Amino acid sequence: MIAEIGLAALWLGAALAVLQLLGGFLGAREQGSELTPLVRPAAMLQALLCAVSFGALVYAFAVTDLSVELVATHSHSMKPLAFKLSGAWANHEGSMLLWITVMALAGGLIALIEHRLPSRMMMATLGAQAFVAVGFYLFILLSSNPFKRLSPVPADGNGLNPLLQDMGVSFHPPTLYIGYVGLSVAFSFAVGALLTRNVTPEFARVMRPWVLGSWIFLTIGIAAGSYWAYYELGWGGWWFWDPVENASLMPWLAATALLHSASVLAARDALRTWTIMLGVIAFSMSMLGTFLVRSGILTSVHAFAVDPERGSFILILLALYIGGALVLFALRASTIAEGERFALFSREGALVVNNVALSSILGIVLLGTLYPLLTEAFDVRVSVGPPYFNPVSAIFFLPMLAILAVGPLLRWRTDSFRRIRLPVIIIAVVTIAVLALVLALTEIGILPLLGLAMSVGIAIASFMPLRGRNILRTPLPIWGMCVAHFGVAVALFGVAADTAFQQERLVAASPGDVIEIGPWEARMTSVSPVAGPNWTAMQGDLLVSYEGGPVRDAHPQARSFWAPQGETSEVALLTRWNGQLYVALGNMADDGRWQLRLWWKPFVTYIWYGGLLIAFGGMLALLGRVIGDVRRRSAELREDRRRADEAELAAS
């Protein structure tokens, strides 16, 4: 019965999306529409219905309702409850229901709280949001029904992919999806602005919190996914330039550029065309990522293997949404006013340069991701990896870092180098000094060398905008910018240090053997079988010490799952302030020894610390914007009240 309730709620939500679509676009006309008063209630009720539908699916997984085909295919009665619940979205159908639920909740929240935009533009925005939603409703209901019944009911389920039986699946996909869907909101605002020819600072101020929120969740989702793959796959790497990893990176690059453009438009009424264009491109990258993951054209540990018909459906939606938006942009771009002018040597100029760099890196990643798929269509298999992505991206990434260090020091509109000469000299001297010191102490590659030097320079530059300010009265968005830029420096330092100084050893060891790697010494004491709730494993027991210090335990495992059958490598991680010892257990050789792979990865954890700092900076900025909006609205209400009282007094 719960499954039928979930499906019925989904159909009702789709019907309300159609009503919202018609009412929104008709209400965007000059003469309005009789359906206009229904648009906001339709959006809010649609959000409630989608929440009911998704809740029904989660409940079906929680109780292991094997009469639902999706539960039988992706769950098992012996799984821990946490993996039963996360199994609701760790599959194609469930993840698409999560997508449409988040989209509906976002649309309902816009309808509930947003009253700053003109009515016509608001109707156009909600209509555009419904236009996107209707396509996904059709996709779910016609080709990906998550509530499909199964007869006869099996005795037990197949179980969840062993690689997904980790707490990372409870966190990584939802945060990433919230980020993706948040960009659909930015897309809807951009379409609404184009339809009503209303690209104004007020439009940017309304859109900016949604872009910032989606950017925060994308940042968290990518960082969480990187760490999850790092410890779950047992390969020792934190980024592989896998096509599906790229599919999450590309929307983040576009969203970063969009966030800066929207801020300039909101603050200085400039970069109008950039803001609209990036709003379309950011959601385009989200849609492209959805197509790559679910079309079946990729072979990846991340991809959902689905039939090509579903991929064709998403490709049609991609062409319809993005093609239509680009056509609309081409038709209306000439009607967008230029906005305020600014000098090249200004904060706006620095942001434009960074936007160009981000867009160029996006193009490089897009080309490297799609090129192998194109050549494969002609029966030519090529592999595009770090030898392409790292140096080619660095051509634009390194100058962008230099601008990131200097740009926040510049004034709006125009500035002079003389005013910022001292802080720029300090940043440059520190950067060159670090570069010279590293060169004197060790031999490393050019990219890690530049990364280490620039990370220190950016760390110092990130807090330069606080000079001369009252720290306690500094607005939260300024603090957010400083913390986020400092996070970039921390992550860059971690990437450069791990790339330059990591050490790796692959050995065949027996109990009693001692392995040395970097400052660590590891002694294997035994290999023994252990059992979990739905797996068995061979567990290596090691005693490790850092530079002869206290002895610690390390227990890497090679797990075998039976529901469904599969094997995973559960690595042992020993974390210090200056890095991690990473130990993975392999197979037993013919002579009875066990394969052990060990890495000493200096400062690798700083990559994820930096990612969290970037997201935290975004949260501070978002909180500051929300508080500022609340204060402005309160002041406006007080002023309206005062004027009403004065008018009433004058009338009496």
Backbone hydrogen bonds, N-H to C=O, Kabsch-Sander energy under -0.5 kcal/mol:
donor,donor_aa,acceptor,acceptor_aa,energy
5,I,1,M,-2.1
6,G,2,I,-2.4
7,L,3,A,-2.4
8,A,4,E,-2.7
9,A,5,I,-2.6
10,L,6,G,-1.7
11,W,7,L,-2.3
12,L,8,A,-2.6
13,G,9,A,-2.3
14,A,10,L,-2.1
15,A,11,W,-2.2
16,L,12,L,-2.3
17,A,13,G,-2.0
18,V,14,A,-1.9
19,L,15,A,-2.0
20,Q,16,L,-2.8
21,L,17,A,-2.4
22,L,18,V,-2.6
23,G,19,L,-3.0
24,G,20,Q,-2.5
25,F,21,L,-2.2
26,L,22,L,-2.4
27,G,23,G,-2.1
28,A,24,G,-0.9
29,R,26,L,-1.2
32,G,29,R,-0.9
36,T,33,S,-1.1
38,L,35,L,-1.9
39,V,35,L,-0.6
39,V,36,T,-1.5
40,R,36,T,-0.5
42,A,38,L,-2.2
43,A,39,V,-2.2
44,M,40,R,-2.2
45,L,41,P,-2.8
46,Q,42,A,-2.2
47,A,43,A,-1.7
48,L,44,M,-1.6
49,L,45,L,-2.4
50,C,46,Q,-2.3
51,A,47,A,-2.0
52,V,48,L,-2.0
53,S,49,L,-2.4
54,F,50,C,-2.8
55,G,51,A,-2.4
56,A,52,V,-2.1
57,L,53,S,-1.6
58,V,54,F,-2.4
59,Y,55,G,-2.3
60,A,56,A,-2.1
61,F,57,L,-1.9
62,A,58,V,-2.5
63,V,59,Y,-2.3
64,T,61,F,-0.8
65,D,60,A,-2.7
66,L,64,T,-1.4
68,V,65,D,-1.8
69,E,67,S,-0.6
69,E,148,K,-2.8
72,A,68,V,-2.3
73,T,69,E,-2.1
74,H,70,L,-1.8
75,S,71,V,-1.3
79,K,76,H,-1.6
83,F,80,P,-0.7
84,K,80,P,-1.7
85,L,81,L,-2.6
86,S,82,A,-2.1
87,G,83,F,-1.2
88,A,85,L,-1.7
89,W,86,S,-1.4
90,A,86,S,-0.9
91,N,89,W,-0.7
95,S,91,N,-2.0
96,M,92,H,-2.0
97,L,93,E,-1.9
98,L,94,G,-2.3
99,W,95,S,-2.2
100,I,96,M,-2.4
101,T,97,L,-2.2
102,V,98,L,-2.6
103,M,99,W,-2.2
104,A,100,I,-2.4
105,L,101,T,-2.6
106,A,102,V,-2.3
107,G,103,M,-2.4
108,G,104,A,-2.7
109,L,105,L,-2.2
110,I,106,A,-2.3
111,A,107,G,-2.3
112,L,108,G,-1.7
113,I,109,L,-2.5
114,E,110,I,-2.2
115,H,113,I,-0.8
122,M,118,P,-2.4
123,M,119,S,-2.5
124,A,120,R,-2.3
125,T,121,M,-2.3
126,L,122,M,-2.5
127,G,123,M,-2.4
128,A,124,A,-2.3
129,Q,125,T,-2.3
130,A,126,L,-2.1
131,F,127,G,-2.2
132,V,128,A,-1.9
133,A,129,Q,-2.1
134,V,130,A,-3.0
135,G,131,F,-1.1
136,F,132,V,-1.3
137,Y,133,A,-2.7
138,L,134,V,-2.5
139,F,135,G,-2.1
140,I,136,F,-2.5
141,L,137,Y,-3.0
142,L,138,L,-2.5
143,S,139,F,-1.7
144,S,139,F,-0.7
144,S,140,I,-1.3
148,K,145,N,-0.9
150,L,67,S,-3.0
158,N,72,A,-3.3
159,G,75,S,-1.8
160,L,563,A,-0.6
164,L,161,N,-2.0
165,Q,161,N,-0.5
165,Q,162,P,-1.2
166,D,164,L,-2.2
169,V,166,D,-1.7
170,S,167,M,-1.1
171,F,167,M,-0.5
171,F,168,G,-1.1
172,H,168,G,-3.1
175,T,171,F,-1.7
176,L,172,H,-2.2
177,Y,173,P,-2.6
178,I,174,P,-2.3
179,G,175,T,-1.8
180,Y,176,L,-2.4
181,V,177,Y,-2.9
182,G,178,I,-2.1
183,L,179,G,-1.3
183,L,180,Y,-0.5
184,S,180,Y,-0.8
184,S,181,V,-0.6
185,V,181,V,-1.2
186,A,182,G,-1.5
187,F,183,L,-2.2
188,S,184,S,-2.2
189,F,185,V,-2.5
190,A,186,A,-2.3
191,V,187,F,-2.6
192,G,188,S,-2.7
193,A,189,F,-2.4
194,L,190,A,-2.2
195,L,191,V,-2.8
196,T,192,G,-1.8
197,R,193,A,-0.5
197,R,194,L,-0.7
198,N,193,A,-2.4
200,T,198,N,-1.2
204,A,200,T,-1.8
205,R,201,P,-2.5
206,V,202,E,-1.9
207,M,203,F,-2.3
208,R,204,A,-2.6
210,W,206,V,-0.5
210,W,207,M,-0.7
211,V,207,M,-2.1
212,L,208,R,-3.0
213,G,209,P,-2.7
214,S,210,W,-2.3
215,W,211,V,-2.5
216,I,212,L,-2.2
217,F,213,G,-2.1
218,L,214,S,-2.5
219,T,215,W,-2.4
220,I,216,I,-2.5
221,G,217,F,-3.0
222,I,218,L,-2.8
223,A,219,T,-2.4
224,A,220,I,-2.9
225,G,221,G,-2.5
226,S,222,I,-2.4
227,Y,223,A,-2.2
228,W,224,A,-2.5
229,A,225,G,-2.5
230,Y,226,S,-2.0
231,Y,227,Y,-2.1
232,E,228,W,-2.2
233,L,229,A,-1.9
236,G,230,Y,-0.6
246,N,242,D,-2.7
247,A,243,P,-1.6
248,S,244,V,-0.9
248,S,245,E,-0.9
249,L,245,E,-1.8
250,M,246,N,-2.6
252,W,248,S,-1.0
253,L,249,L,-2.3
254,A,250,M,-2.2
255,A,251,P,-2.8
256,T,252,W,-2.3
257,A,253,L,-1.9
258,L,254,A,-2.6
259,L,255,A,-2.7
260,H,256,T,-1.7
261,S,257,A,-2.3
262,A,258,L,-3.0
263,S,259,L,-1.7
264,V,260,H,-1.9
265,L,261,S,-2.5
266,A,262,A,-2.6
267,A,263,S,-2.2
268,R,264,V,-3.3
269,D,265,L,-1.4
270,A,264,V,-0.5
275,T,271,L,-2.0
276,I,272,R,-2.0
277,M,273,T,-2.7
278,L,274,W,-2.7
279,G,275,T,-1.8
280,V,276,I,-1.6
281,I,277,M,-2.5
282,A,278,L,-2.8
283,F,279,G,-1.2
284,S,280,V,-2.0
285,M,281,I,-2.3
286,S,282,A,-1.4
287,M,283,F,-2.6
288,L,284,S,-2.6
289,G,285,M,-2.4
290,T,286,S,-2.1
291,F,287,M,-2.3
292,L,288,L,-2.6
293,V,289,G,-2.2
294,R,290,T,-1.8
295,S,291,F,-1.4
300,S,298,L,-0.7
304,F,293,V,-1.3
305,A,303,A,-0.6
306,V,304,F,-1.1
310,R,307,D,-1.0
311,G,307,D,-1.2
312,S,308,P,-2.4
313,F,309,E,-1.9
314,I,310,R,-2.3
315,L,311,G,-2.3
316,I,312,S,-2.1
317,L,313,F,-2.1
318,L,314,I,-2.9
319,A,315,L,-2.5
320,L,316,I,-2.6
321,Y,317,L,-3.0
322,I,318,L,-2.0
323,G,318,L,-0.7
323,G,319,A,-1.1
324,G,320,L,-1.5
325,A,321,Y,-2.3
326,L,322,I,-2.6
327,V,323,G,-2.2
328,L,324,G,-2.5
329,F,325,A,-2.6
330,A,326,L,-2.5
331,L,327,V,-2.2
332,R,328,L,-2.2
333,A,329,F,-2.2
335,T,332,R,-1.6
336,I,332,R,-0.5
336,I,333,A,-1.3
337,A,335,T,-0.6
340,E,269,D,-3.0
343,A,413,R,-3.5
346,S,344,L,-1.7
347,R,411,R,-2.5
349,G,343,A,-0.5
350,A,346,S,-2.3
351,L,347,R,-2.2
352,V,348,E,-2.2
353,V,349,G,-2.1
354,N,350,A,-2.3
355,N,351,L,-2.4
356,V,352,V,-2.4
357,A,353,V,-2.3
358,L,354,N,-3.0
359,S,355,N,-2.6
360,S,356,V,-2.2
361,I,357,A,-2.6
362,L,358,L,-2.4
363,G,359,S,-2.2
364,I,360,S,-2.3
365,V,361,I,-2.6
366,L,362,L,-2.7
367,L,363,G,-2.6
368,G,364,I,-2.4
369,T,365,V,-1.8
370,L,366,L,-2.4
371,Y,367,L,-2.5
374,L,370,L,-2.2
375,T,371,Y,-2.6
376,E,372,P,-2.0
377,A,373,L,-1.1
378,F,375,T,-1.3
379,D,376,E,-1.9
380,V,375,T,-2.2
381,R,379,D,-0.5
382,V,380,V,-0.6
385,G,383,S,-0.5
388,Y,385,G,-1.9
389,F,385,G,-2.3
390,N,386,P,-1.9
392,V,388,Y,-1.6
393,S,389,F,-2.2
394,A,390,N,-1.7
395,I,391,P,-0.9
395,I,392,V,-0.6
396,F,392,V,-0.5
396,F,393,S,-1.2
397,F,393,S,-2.7
398,L,394,A,-2.0
400,M,396,F,-1.6
401,L,397,F,-2.0
402,A,398,L,-1.7
403,I,399,P,-2.2
404,L,400,M,-2.4
405,A,401,L,-1.7
406,V,402,A,-1.5
407,G,403,I,-3.8
409,L,406,V,-1.9
410,L,406,V,-0.5
410,L,407,G,-1.7
414,T,412,W,-2.5
415,D,345,F,-1.3
419,R,416,S,-0.6
420,I,416,S,-0.8
420,I,417,F,-0.5
421,R,417,F,-0.6
421,R,418,R,-0.8
424,V,420,I,-2.0
425,I,421,R,-2.4
426,I,422,L,-2.4
427,I,423,P,-2.5
428,A,424,V,-2.6
429,V,425,I,-2.9
430,V,426,I,-2.4
431,T,427,I,-2.3
432,I,428,A,-2.6
433,A,429,V,-2.5
434,V,430,V,-2.4
435,L,431,T,-2.2
436,A,432,I,-2.6
437,L,433,A,-2.4
438,V,434,V,-2.6
439,L,435,L,-2.2
440,A,436,A,-2.0
441,L,437,L,-1.6
442,T,438,V,-2.3
444,I,442,T,-0.6
449,L,445,G,-2.0
450,L,446,I,-2.6
451,G,447,L,-2.5
452,L,448,P,-2.6
453,A,449,L,-2.2
454,M,450,L,-2.8
455,S,451,G,-2.0
456,V,452,L,-1.4
457,G,453,A,-1.8
458,I,454,M,-2.9
459,A,455,S,-2.0
460,I,456,V,-1.9
461,A,457,G,-2.5
462,S,458,I,-2.5
463,F,459,A,-0.5
463,F,460,I,-0.9
464,M,461,A,-1.3
466,L,463,F,-1.4
467,R,464,M,-2.2
469,R,466,L,-2.0
471,I,469,R,-0.8
473,R,470,N,-1.1
474,T,470,N,-0.8
474,T,471,I,-0.8
478,I,475,P,-0.8
479,W,475,P,-1.7
480,G,476,L,-3.1
481,M,477,P,-2.2
482,C,478,I,-2.3
483,V,479,W,-2.8
484,A,480,G,-2.6
485,H,481,M,-2.5
486,F,482,C,-2.2
487,G,483,V,-2.3
488,V,484,A,-1.7
489,A,485,H,-1.7
490,V,486,F,-2.4
491,A,487,G,-2.8
492,L,488,V,-2.6
493,F,489,A,-2.3
494,G,490,V,-2.2
495,V,491,A,-2.5
496,A,492,L,-2.6
497,A,493,F,-2.7
498,D,494,G,-2.4
499,T,495,V,-2.3
500,A,496,A,-2.3
501,F,497,A,-2.6
502,Q,498,D,-1.5
503,Q,600,W,-2.3
505,R,598,L,-2.7
507,V,505,R,-0.5
507,V,596,L,-2.9
509,A,507,V,-0.6
509,A,594,W,-3.0
512,G,524,M,-4.4
513,D,510,S,-2.5
515,I,522,A,-3.4
517,I,520,W,-2.0
520,W,517,I,-2.3
521,E,545,S,-2.1
522,A,515,I,-3.2
523,R,543,L,-2.5
524,M,513,D,-2.2
525,T,541,D,-3.1
526,S,541,D,-1.3
528,S,539,Q,-2.3
530,V,537,A,-2.7
532,G,535,W,-3.6
536,T,560,S,-2.3
537,A,530,V,-2.7
538,M,558,A,-1.6
539,Q,528,S,-3.3
539,Q,537,A,-0.6
540,G,538,M,-0.5
540,G,556,P,-2.8
541,D,526,S,-3.0
542,L,540,G,-0.6
542,L,554,A,-2.5
543,L,523,R,-2.4
544,V,542,L,-0.5
544,V,552,R,-3.0
545,S,521,E,-1.9
546,Y,550,P,-0.5
547,E,519,P,-3.1
547,E,545,S,-0.6
549,G,546,Y,-1.6
552,R,544,V,-3.2
554,A,542,L,-2.0
557,Q,570,E,-3.0
558,A,538,M,-2.1
559,R,557,Q,-0.6
559,R,568,T,-2.1
560,S,536,T,-3.4
561,F,566,G,-3.2
562,W,534,N,-1.2
563,A,534,N,-0.5
563,A,564,P,-1.0
566,G,561,F,-1.3
568,T,559,R,-1.7
569,S,232,E,-0.7
570,E,557,Q,-2.5
570,E,568,T,-0.6
571,V,231,Y,-1.0
571,V,569,S,-0.8
572,A,583,V,-2.6
573,L,571,V,-0.5
574,L,581,L,-2.2
575,T,573,L,-0.6
576,R,579,G,-3.2
579,G,576,R,-1.4
580,Q,601,K,-1.6
581,L,574,L,-2.4
582,Y,580,Q,-0.5
582,Y,599,W,-2.7
583,V,572,A,-2.4
583,V,581,L,-0.5
584,A,597,R,-2.6
586,G,595,Q,-3.2
589,A,593,R,-3.6
592,G,589,A,-1.8
594,W,509,A,-3.1
595,Q,587,N,-2.3
596,L,507,V,-3.1
597,R,584,A,-2.5
598,L,505,R,-3.0
598,L,596,L,-0.5
599,W,582,Y,-2.5
600,W,503,Q,-2.4
601,K,580,Q,-2.7
601,K,599,W,-0.6
603,F,578,N,-1.3
604,V,601,K,-1.5
606,Y,603,F,-1.3
607,I,604,V,-1.7
608,W,605,T,-0.6
609,Y,605,T,-2.3
610,G,606,Y,-2.5
611,G,607,I,-1.6
612,L,608,W,-2.4
613,L,609,Y,-2.2
614,I,610,G,-2.5
615,A,611,G,-2.2
616,F,612,L,-2.7
617,G,613,L,-2.7
618,G,614,I,-1.9
619,M,615,A,-2.1
620,L,616,F,-2.4
621,A,617,G,-2.3
622,L,618,G,-2.7
623,L,619,M,-2.9
624,G,620,L,-2.5
625,R,621,A,-2.4
626,V,622,L,-2.6
627,I,623,L,-2.7
628,G,624,G,-2.4
629,D,625,R,-2.5
630,V,626,V,-2.5
631,R,627,I,-2.4
632,R,628,G,-2.4
633,R,629,D,-2.7
634,S,630,V,-2.4
635,A,631,R,-2.5
636,E,632,R,-2.5
637,L,633,R,-2.5
638,R,634,S,-2.5
639,E,635,A,-2.4
640,D,636,E,-2.7
641,R,637,L,-2.5
642,R,638,R,-2.5
643,R,639,E,-2.5
644,A,640,D,-2.3
645,D,641,R,-2.5
646,E,642,R,-2.4
647,A,643,R,-2.5
648,E,644,A,-2.4
649,L,645,D,-2.4
650,A,646,E,-2.6
651,A,647,A,-2.2
652,S,648,E,-1.6
